[in-house]
Amino acid sequence: MDTRAEPRFRKRIPCKLTRSRSTFSGFVLDVSRTGLFVQTSAAAKAGDELEVLLHRREPEAAIVLNAQVAWLRKVPLQLRGVVEGGLGLQIRYAPESYYALLAEAAQGSAPVRRSAV
């Protein structure tokens, strides 16, 4: 089994998250082939299935993903100006346009470095 993580690239994209008829706004902060991190205050828990609508400059270029919450980053209210809270999402389905977006993000951009946990 290959345990190396997919490279992640910084890409700030406004998005909408939908879970059980509830919609939340957020910002994608980084992307990879298998997941993304969304800065949001959405109420979700690990395992929740979400639809993610990535907004693009042209409305017809919006990208819809199916994803599952893999992990949460909860941040106390007093630290929200310093630390980004949100959701780590594992992609279940993405159209080809998502992978084109990923290739665009990788162009001339170094992968995001992860801190050791």
C-alpha positions in Angstrom: 0.0 0.0 0.0 1.3 3.5 -0.9 1.1 5.7 2.1 2.5 8.9 0.5 -0.1 11.7 0.6 -1.2 13.3 -2.6 0.4 16.7 -3.2 -1.9 19.6 -2.2 -1.9 23.0 -3.9 -3.1 26.3 -2.6 -6.3 27.4 -4.5 -8.7 29.9 -3.0 -12.2 29.2 -4.4 -15.6 30.3 -3.0 -17.9 27.3 -2.5 -21.2 26.1 -1.2 -21.6 22.9 0.9 -24.9 21.1 0.9 -25.8 18.4 3.5 -29.3 17.2 4.1 -30.9 20.2 2.5 -28.8 22.6 4.6 -26.4 24.9 2.7 -23.3 26.5 4.0 -20.8 28.8 2.4 -17.0 28.4 2.6 -13.7 28.9 0.8 -11.6 26.1 -0.5 -8.0 26.8 0.6 -6.1 23.8 -0.9 -6.8 21.0 -3.3 -5.4 17.6 -4.3 -6.6 14.7 -6.5 -8.2 13.0 -3.5 -9.4 15.8 -1.2 -9.6 19.5 -0.3 -9.7 21.7 2.8 -12.7 24.0 3.1 -12.7 26.9 5.5 -16.2 27.0 6.8 -18.3 27.1 9.9 -20.6 24.4 8.6 -22.0 22.0 11.2 -20.7 18.6 10.1 -19.1 15.5 11.5 -16.6 12.9 10.2 -18.4 10.6 7.7 -21.0 13.1 6.6 -21.6 13.1 2.8 -21.6 16.6 1.2 -22.2 18.1 -2.2 -19.6 20.8 -2.9 -20.3 23.5 -5.5 -17.0 25.3 -6.5 -17.8 28.7 -7.9 -15.8 29.8 -10.9 -15.7 33.2 -12.6 -18.1 32.0 -15.3 -21.3 30.6 -13.8 -21.4 27.8 -16.4 -17.9 26.7 -15.2 -19.1 25.8 -11.7 -17.8 22.4 -10.5 -19.9 20.0 -8.5 -18.1 17.4 -6.3 -19.4 14.6 -4.0 -17.3 14.4 -0.9 -17.2 12.9 2.6 -16.0 14.7 5.7 -12.7 13.0 6.6 -11.7 15.3 9.5 -12.6 18.6 11.2 -10.5 21.5 12.4 -12.5 23.2 15.2 -11.2 26.6 16.3 -12.2 28.5 19.4 -14.0 31.8 18.6 -11.2 33.9 20.0 -8.6 32.3 17.6 -10.7 32.4 14.4 -8.8 35.5 13.2 -5.5 33.6 13.4 -6.3 29.9 12.7 -8.5 28.6 10.0 -11.3 26.2 11.0 -13.0 24.0 8.6 -13.4 20.6 7.0 -11.0 18.1 5.4 -13.0 16.5 2.6 -12.3 13.3 0.8 -13.5 13.4 -2.8 -15.9 10.6 -3.7 -16.7 11.9 -7.3 -15.2 14.8 -9.3 -15.8 15.6 -13.0 -12.9 16.1 -15.4 -13.2 19.9 -14.9 -12.0 19.5 -11.3 -8.8 17.8 -12.5 -8.2 20.6 -15.0 -8.6 23.0 -12.0 -6.0 21.0 -10.1 -3.6 21.1 -13.0 -4.1 24.8 -13.2 -3.3 25.1 -9.4 -0.2 23.0 -9.8 1.2 25.2 -12.6 4.1 27.1 -11.1 2.9 26.5 -7.5 4.9 24.5 -5.0 2.9 21.9 -3.0 1.5 22.9 0.4 3.8 21.6 3.1 2.1 19.6 5.9 3.1 19.9 9.5 4.0 16.7 11.3 1.2 15.6 13.6 
